[in-house]
Amino acid sequence: MKVPFGDLTREMADCGDEIRSAVDRVLASGWFILGRELDAFERAFGEYLGAPERVVGVASGTEAIQLGLMAAGVEAGDFVVTVPNTAVPTASAITAAGATLLLVDVAEDGLTMDPEALRDALARERPRLGNRLKAVVPVHLYGQCADMDPILEIAREFDLAVVEDACQAHGATYRGRQAGTIGDFGAFSFYPSKNLGCYGDGGAVVAQRPSDVERLRMLRNYGQSRRYYHDVKGINSRLDEIQAAILSAKLPHLGPWIDSRRRIAEAYAAHIGAGRVRHPSVMGYGEHAWHLYAIRHPERERLMSDLEARGVGTLVHYPVPIHLQRAYADLGVEAGSLPIAEAAASELVSLPMFPQLTDAEVAHVCDSVNAVG
């Protein structure tokens, strides 16, 4: 049996007719940027999140983080705190906003930002950096929220904005609140493989305050308050009408798709019992949305090779922490400085996880990991 890591073609069996109708509707309208489809999706996604009238569609998840930072007042020369075990786009967004990364390690259990490491880093760096310390970007990794209450408390103590990287966390919750609605800003990606994905690049920012919503709308559209009148320095980052229409068609399926992801995760947890496999931790403070199911194994390359031989697709998210990437060597953070993130990066393996996996495929994955693990 062949079990692909992902297969977006299977989505069409769930919602293909709705997607084709949505695209045809946009093509017939002749309007492709900042129109009714975007307005409708922003309203619908806001309602889903419990954040009505607070969603702003943008061109990508990376720019969603960037725009959240810009709206929070981050400028060139500022510093923004995040974690090293995220996708590089998190770091790209911070540098695009003009800031420098300040990295803190993650907690061993959930592999999300360690609040105590955050507090220690801020206390250590505040005398040196002063008010150039501007924001914190906790990453909701693989579909599980970071521990937001202590992170928010510490950020308030140091007068820092909080921009949630919720790009992998559509449908996750933290103490009853949806990911992306907890900090000052929340950033979502609609990259095709996300829990809610379009068929291209796309993203959205969620703001807590109405005044920030209006600022974000200007920032995503060259800083315009009205056509050709530019009140602030902005960028071009707009979720186009076709992608917005596709997202609106797919949004009603998000809940059932996440339910499917949770059933698959439960099956993996129950039936994979290989001795050296470490399952992902599920934190008690919220609901996991299972964008990815990432196990840990001390012989990752051998495990992946053996699974490939049995027809099981796998990937690694992510093999090299930010501070060990060549592009971020200028941070001057040496290997060994962030040991929990570094250890995890050497062991993580993501198993197939998408809603349309069949029971037989899930069983084959479990049997294969047990046989070779």
Secondary structure, DSSP 8 states (H G I E B T S, - for coil): --B-S--GGGHHHHHHHHHHHHHHHHHHHT--SSSHHHHHHHHHHHHHHT-TT-EEEES-HHHHHHHHHHHTT--TT-EEEE-SSS-HHHHHHHHHTT-EEEE--B-TTT-SB-HHHHHHHHHHHHHHHGGGEEEE--B-GGG----HHHHHHHHHHTT-EEEEE-TT-TT-EETTEETTSSSSEEEEE--TTSSS--SS--EEEEESSHHHHHHHHHHTBTTEEETTEESS---B----HHHHHHHHHHHHHHHHHHHHHHHHHHHHHHH---TT-B-----TTS----S-EEEE-TTHHHHHHHHHHTTB--B-S-SS-GGGSGGGGGG---TTSSHHHHHHHTTEEEE---TT--HHHHHHHHHHHHHH-
